[in-house]
Amino acid sequence: MTDAVLGNTYGLPASAFSALKRSPEDTGIGLRTTPAAVSDEARRVNPHKFAVEAQIAPLFSPAGSARLARKQFWPILENIAMFSLRVTDQGMREPHWHPATAEMGYVLQGRARMTVLSPGASVDTYELGPGDVYFIPRAYPHHIEDIGQGDIHFLVFFDRETPGDIGCKASVSAYSREVLAATFGCEVATLPPFPFTAQDPLIVPRSNPVDR
């Protein structure tokens, strides 16, 4: 992840991350999930049909929104889930990974840039537009940036009832600054002022310009 992407994730300038050292080593951070509410008007009438866009988005901010089709709301589903995900030009899908879940997405609208970190620390970055489909294997860290004019809208599918999302923003709140400094190979005083984050936001505000 670039300094600009990290800055967007934590709401800080890109320069705050210049002292951090990158490493391909596994951090061993554990699984974390959170429930979401659904409005009465979004509940199903036909067991084989679900009006996901009628749902009041459980996750919503100026940076984007996510509406959820999963067993919690649609009992017929087994071992599959779908997010209707929107990211505005003010937001970014934060760096994250799914330890036990593969992900496939279809782009309905907008232009985006996907970055995927593979085993061995190889990085694949590519652009996506309407009609494109992407696939993320289990446990591959990735993030999505809006690079076009206007929102991006994805349909994102998972091969589990919940994706088991682990985001970078909340993950650092589990560790002391001394542990983080040792991990990144820098002095405590040079660490960015990471904000305490009790719950992964999924979509973060974009405070830095897109890297070119």
PATIDO-442469 format. One line per field, with one value per residue: residue number from 1; residue in one letter; x, y, z of N, C-alpha, C in turn. Coordinates in steps of 0.1 Angstrom, whole numbers, plus 5000, padded with zeros to 4 digits. Example, Ala and Ser with C-alpha at 12.3 -4.5 7.8 and 13.67 -1.06 7.14 Angstrom:
num: c(1	2)
residu: c(A	S)
neast: c(5132	5128)
nnorth: c(4943	4978)
nup: c(5078	5071)
caeast: c(5123	5137)
canorth: c(4955	4989)
caup: c(5078	5071)
ceast: c(5132	5129)
cnorth: c(4967	5000)
cup: c(5078	5079)
END
This chain:
num: c(1	2	3	4	5	6	7	8	9	10	11	12	13	14	15	16	17	18	19	20	21	22	23	24	25	26	27	28	29	30	31	32	33	34	35	36	37	38	39	40	41	42	43	44	45	46	47	48	49	50	51	52	53	54	55	56	57	58	59	60	61	62	63	64	65	66	67	68	69	70	71	72	73	74	75	76	77	78	79	80	81	82	83	84	85	86	87	88	89	90	91	92	93	94	95	96	97	98	99	100	101	102	103	104	105	106	107	108	109	110	111	112	113	114	115	116	117	118	119	120	121	122	123	124	125	126	127	128	129	130	131	132	133	134	135	136	137	138	139	140	141	142	143	144	145	146	147	148	149	150	151	152	153	154	155	156	157	158	159	160	161	162	163	164	165	166	167	168	169	170	171	172	173	174	175	176	177	178	179	180	181	182	183	184	185	186	187	188	189	190	191	192	193	194	195	196	197	198	199	200	201	202	203	204	205	206	207	208	209	210	211	212)
residu: c(M	T	D	A	V	L	G	N	T	Y	G	L	P	A	S	A	F	S	A	L	K	R	S	P	E	D	T	G	I	G	L	R	T	T	P	A	A	V	S	D	E	A	R	R	V	N	P	H	K	F	A	V	E	A	Q	I	A	P	L	F	S	P	A	G	S	A	R	L	A	R	K	Q	F	W	P	I	L	E	N	I	A	M	F	S	L	R	V	T	D	Q	G	M	R	E	P	H	W	H	P	A	T	A	E	M	G	Y	V	L	Q	G	R	A	R	M	T	V	L	S	P	G	A	S	V	D	T	Y	E	L	G	P	G	D	V	Y	F	I	P	R	A	Y	P	H	H	I	E	D	I	G	Q	G	D	I	H	F	L	V	F	F	D	R	E	T	P	G	D	I	G	C	K	A	S	V	S	A	Y	S	R	E	V	L	A	A	T	F	G	C	E	V	A	T	L	P	P	F	P	F	T	A	Q	D	P	L	I	V	P	R	S	N	P	V	D	R)
neast: c(5008	5005	5018	4999	4975	4975	4973	4947	4932	4935	4929	4948	4977	4996	5023	5027	5033	5058	5080	5076	5084	5080	5068	5066	5057	5035	5010	4992	4967	4935	4901	4873	4839	4809	4775	4747	4719	4686	4660	4623	4610	4627	4625	4620	4594	4589	4604	4625	4634	4649	4649	4674	4683	4663	4668	4676	4707	4730	4756	4767	4778	4792	4814	4806	4786	4770	4749	4733	4730	4724	4724	4715	4695	4682	4669	4670	4695	4726	4758	4767	4770	4761	4772	4759	4778	4788	4811	4820	4834	4846	4856	4872	4876	4887	4920	4920	4913	4900	4901	4890	4875	4867	4864	4843	4837	4815	4814	4792	4790	4811	4847	4874	4903	4919	4939	4959	4975	4996	5007	5041	5045	5041	5026	4996	4981	4953	4930	4894	4863	4828	4811	4833	4847	4861	4883	4892	4913	4911	4922	4939	4951	4936	4925	4902	4900	4884	4887	4875	4850	4826	4805	4815	4800	4796	4788	4793	4804	4805	4818	4808	4786	4790	4815	4837	4854	4884	4897	4923	4922	4909	4924	4950	4944	4944	4969	4997	5016	5043	5045	5037	5056	5079	5071	5069	5095	5105	5110	5090	5082	5081	5060	5028	5000	4979	4944	4922	4901	4872	4857	4857	4853	4848	4844	4864	4870	4885	4913	4936	4951	4946	4971	4993)
nnorth: c(4988	5022	5054	5073	5058	5046	5070	5078	5057	5061	5087	5107	5128	5118	5120	5113	5087	5081	5071	5045	5010	4986	4952	4918	4899	4878	4892	4879	4887	4884	4870	4891	4902	4921	4928	4939	4962	4959	4975	4974	4976	4965	4938	4904	4894	4873	4842	4837	4860	4892	4925	4942	4969	4983	4983	5001	5014	4996	5004	5035	5066	5099	5090	5066	5036	5005	4979	4949	4916	4888	4858	4865	4884	4873	4844	4821	4819	4801	4797	4818	4853	4887	4920	4952	4976	5009	5035	5068	5097	5109	5089	5057	5022	5006	4993	4958	4923	4890	4863	4837	4837	4839	4864	4878	4903	4925	4952	4978	5006	5034	5042	5024	5016	4987	4972	4944	4924	4897	4864	4863	4889	4902	4927	4935	4958	4973	4987	4991	4990	4997	4966	4950	4922	4910	4890	4879	4859	4839	4855	4873	4905	4936	4966	4993	5020	5051	5063	5078	5100	5108	5083	5049	5017	4986	4951	4927	4895	4868	4837	4827	4830	4853	4878	4880	4902	4919	4949	4974	4998	4995	4975	4983	4994	4975	4971	4982	5013	5008	4982	4985	5002	4985	4966	4980	4989	5014	5044	5050	5077	5085	5072	5074	5093	5072	5069	5058	5031	5015	4998	4984	5006	4999	5016	5044	5079	5098	5116	5122	5129	5108	5084	5087)
nup: c(5000	4992	5005	5002	5000	5026	5040	5033	5045	5072	5076	5074	5063	5035	5040	5066	5068	5058	5073	5078	5074	5048	5049	5039	5058	5076	5097	5114	5123	5137	5130	5125	5129	5123	5132	5112	5107	5093	5074	5078	5053	5035	5038	5027	5003	4984	4988	4971	4961	4966	4975	4974	4969	4980	5006	5036	5038	5058	5061	5057	5044	5035	5021	5009	5005	5016	5008	5018	5009	5024	5045	5070	5064	5044	5043	5026	5015	5012	5022	5007	4998	4990	4984	4976	4966	4969	4962	4967	4950	4971	4987	4996	4993	5020	5027	5031	5040	5036	5055	5051	5029	4995	4969	4944	4920	4902	4880	4879	4875	4869	4873	4886	4906	4914	4938	4946	4969	4967	4978	4988	4985	4960	4940	4924	4904	4888	4865	4866	4849	4838	4834	4838	4855	4885	4905	4938	4955	4985	5015	5003	5006	4997	4980	4969	4948	4938	4906	4887	4873	4894	4912	4920	4915	4926	4924	4947	4954	4977	4989	5013	5042	5056	5049	5066	5071	5075	5083	5077	5091	5117	5127	5136	5160	5179	5190	5209	5207	5209	5200	5174	5164	5165	5147	5122	5120	5130	5150	5180	5181	5155	5144	5126	5138	5146	5145	5172	5165	5168	5153	5121	5093	5067	5043	5037	5042	5015	5018	5006	4974	4945	4937	4910)
caeast: c(5000	5013	5016	4986	4964	4975	4967	4932	4927	4935	4925	4961	4984	5005	5037	5028	5037	5071	5090	5072	5090	5070	5072	5056	5055	5021	5008	4985	4956	4924	4889	4864	4827	4800	4762	4741	4704	4679	4647	4612	4606	4636	4624	4615	4580	4591	4617	4636	4637	4653	4651	4686	4684	4653	4673	4683	4721	4735	4768	4764	4785	4796	4824	4801	4775	4769	4736	4738	4721	4730	4714	4710	4684	4675	4672	4673	4709	4735	4772	4769	4764	4764	4771	4758	4788	4791	4822	4820	4848	4852	4859	4880	4874	4899	4928	4914	4913	4890	4909	4884	4864	4870	4855	4842	4829	4810	4813	4780	4792	4823	4860	4881	4916	4920	4953	4959	4988	4996	5018	5054	5046	5039	5015	4989	4972	4947	4918	4881	4852	4815	4811	4844	4846	4874	4883	4902	4914	4910	4933	4947	4948	4932	4917	4896	4900	4876	4896	4867	4842	4813	4806	4816	4790	4800	4781	4804	4799	4814	4815	4804	4774	4796	4829	4848	4862	4894	4902	4935	4920	4906	4934	4961	4939	4946	4983	5004	5025	5056	5044	5036	5069	5087	5066	5073	5109	5108	5109	5077	5079	5079	5047	5017	4990	4968	4932	4916	4890	4867	4850	4861	4844	4846	4847	4870	4871	4897	4918	4948	4948	4949	4985	4994)
canorth: c(5000	5034	5063	5080	5049	5045	5082	5078	5047	5066	5101	5114	5131	5107	5122	5107	5073	5080	5064	5031	5000	4976	4938	4908	4890	4877	4898	4870	4893	4874	4873	4900	4904	4929	4927	4951	4962	4961	4981	4965	4977	4957	4924	4897	4889	4860	4837	4836	4874	4901	4939	4948	4983	4989	4983	5012	5009	4994	5012	5047	5079	5106	5082	5055	5028	4991	4972	4935	4904	4876	4849	4873	4891	4865	4830	4810	4819	4792	4798	4828	4866	4897	4934	4963	4985	5022	5043	5081	5103	5113	5078	5046	5010	5006	4980	4947	4910	4880	4851	4824	4840	4844	4875	4881	4915	4930	4967	4984	5020	5041	5037	5022	5010	4977	4967	4931	4919	4883	4858	4866	4904	4908	4936	4937	4970	4974	4995	4985	4998	4990	4953	4942	4913	4907	4879	4880	4847	4840	4860	4883	4919	4944	4979	4998	5035	5057	5072	5084	5112	5102	5071	5035	5008	4972	4940	4919	4882	4860	4822	4824	4838	4867	4878	4879	4913	4925	4961	4979	5009	4991	4965	4989	4998	4963	4970	4994	5020	5002	4970	4989	5007	4974	4959	4988	4992	5028	5048	5053	5091	5087	5066	5083	5094	5064	5071	5046	5027	5003	4990	4986	5014	4994	5026	5055	5092	5100	5129	5124	5127	5094	5083	5086)
caup: c(5000	4991	5016	5000	5004	5040	5046	5032	5054	5086	5076	5076	5051	5030	5045	5079	5067	5052	5081	5079	5065	5044	5051	5035	5068	5081	5110	5122	5129	5137	5123	5132	5121	5130	5126	5106	5108	5080	5076	5075	5039	5027	5040	5015	5001	4978	4994	4961	4956	4977	4970	4981	4968	4989	5020	5042	5039	5071	5061	5048	5048	5023	5013	5002	5012	5013	5011	5020	5007	5031	5052	5081	5059	5033	5049	5016	5011	5019	5019	4997	5002	4980	4988	4966	4972	4963	4967	4960	4948	4984	4995	4992	5000	5028	5026	5039	5035	5041	5058	5047	5019	4982	4965	4930	4919	4889	4880	4872	4872	4874	4871	4898	4906	4924	4941	4953	4974	4966	4986	4982	4984	4947	4939	4911	4903	4875	4864	4863	4844	4837	4827	4842	4866	4892	4915	4948	4963	5000	5023	4996	5009	4985	4982	4957	4947	4927	4898	4876	4876	4900	4921	4915	4920	4924	4930	4953	4959	4986	4990	5027	5046	5059	5043	5075	5066	5084	5077	5083	5100	5131	5131	5144	5174	5188	5194	5215	5197	5209	5191	5160	5160	5163	5135	5111	5120	5132	5164	5184	5179	5141	5140	5124	5150	5142	5154	5177	5157	5175	5143	5107	5086	5053	5033	5044	5034	5008	5021	4997	4959	4939	4932	4895)
ceast: c(5009	5010	5003	4974	4963	4969	4952	4926	4925	4932	4937	4967	4994	5019	5038	5033	5051	5082	5087	5079	5080	5076	5062	5052	5040	5020	5000	4973	4943	4911	4880	4852	4818	4786	4757	4726	4699	4665	4635	4608	4615	4634	4616	4600	4581	4604	4628	4640	4639	4656	4662	4687	4673	4657	4679	4697	4726	4748	4766	4772	4788	4806	4818	4790	4776	4756	4739	4727	4728	4720	4708	4696	4675	4678	4675	4687	4717	4749	4775	4764	4768	4763	4768	4766	4790	4802	4821	4834	4854	4857	4869	4876	4887	4907	4922	4916	4903	4897	4903	4874	4870	4860	4855	4833	4826	4808	4801	4783	4805	4836	4867	4895	4916	4935	4952	4973	4987	5007	5031	5056	5045	5026	5009	4979	4966	4934	4906	4871	4839	4816	4823	4841	4860	4872	4895	4902	4913	4923	4943	4943	4945	4925	4912	4896	4891	4886	4888	4860	4829	4816	4810	4806	4794	4789	4792	4799	4809	4809	4813	4793	4778	4810	4840	4858	4872	4900	4914	4933	4918	4917	4945	4957	4941	4960	4988	5013	5039	5056	5044	5049	5079	5084	5070	5087	5112	5107	5094	5073	5076	5067	5037	5008	4978	4956	4927	4903	4884	4861	4854	4850	4840	4850	4852	4870	4884	4902	4931	4944	4952	4963	4984	5007)
cnorth: c(5012	5043	5070	5071	5047	5058	5083	5069	5053	5081	5110	5118	5119	5108	5116	5093	5071	5072	5049	5022	4990	4962	4929	4898	4890	4883	4889	4876	4885	4879	4882	4903	4913	4928	4940	4950	4963	4966	4971	4965	4969	4942	4917	4895	4875	4855	4836	4849	4883	4915	4946	4963	4991	4990	4996	5007	5008	5002	5023	5059	5086	5099	5071	5047	5013	4985	4957	4925	4892	4869	4856	4880	4883	4850	4819	4809	4809	4794	4807	4841	4876	4911	4942	4974	4998	5030	5056	5086	5109	5101	5068	5034	5006	4993	4970	4934	4901	4867	4838	4826	4845	4855	4877	4894	4919	4945	4971	4998	5025	5035	5035	5016	5000	4973	4955	4928	4904	4877	4860	4881	4910	4916	4937	4948	4971	4982	4987	4995	4990	4977	4944	4933	4910	4896	4881	4867	4849	4845	4869	4897	4927	4957	4984	5014	5040	5066	5079	5096	5106	5089	5059	5027	4994	4962	4930	4907	4875	4846	4818	4833	4852	4867	4877	4890	4918	4937	4966	4990	5005	4981	4971	4993	4987	4963	4984	5001	5014	4989	4974	4995	4996	4967	4967	4992	5006	5031	5052	5067	5093	5080	5076	5083	5086	5067	5058	5044	5014	4993	4994	4995	5009	5004	5038	5067	5092	5114	5132	5122	5113	5095	5081	5078)
cup: c(5000	5003	5014	5004	5019	5046	5045	5042	5068	5087	5079	5063	5047	5037	5059	5079	5061	5059	5082	5069	5061	5046	5046	5046	5073	5095	5119	5129	5127	5131	5132	5123	5129	5124	5120	5106	5094	5083	5073	5060	5030	5029	5028	5015	4995	4983	4984	4955	4967	4971	4977	4980	4976	5003	5024	5045	5053	5072	5051	5053	5035	5014	5005	5010	5008	5017	5010	5017	5012	5040	5064	5077	5050	5036	5038	5012	5019	5014	5007	5002	4991	4987	4975	4972	4963	4970	4960	4957	4960	4993	4989	5000	5007	5025	5036	5033	5042	5043	5052	5036	5006	4978	4950	4929	4904	4890	4872	4867	4877	4870	4884	4896	4917	4926	4950	4957	4975	4975	4979	4981	4970	4947	4925	4912	4889	4876	4861	4858	4842	4829	4831	4854	4872	4902	4925	4956	4978	5006	5015	5000	4996	4989	4969	4958	4936	4919	4887	4881	4881	4907	4913	4922	4916	4930	4934	4959	4967	4987	5005	5031	5050	5054	5053	5073	5078	5077	5084	5093	5115	5136	5140	5158	5184	5194	5200	5204	5197	5200	5177	5155	5157	5150	5122	5110	5121	5147	5167	5180	5164	5136	5136	5136	5146	5151	5160	5169	5162	5165	5129	5100	5072	5043	5041	5036	5027	5010	5013	4983	4955	4934	4917	4891)
END
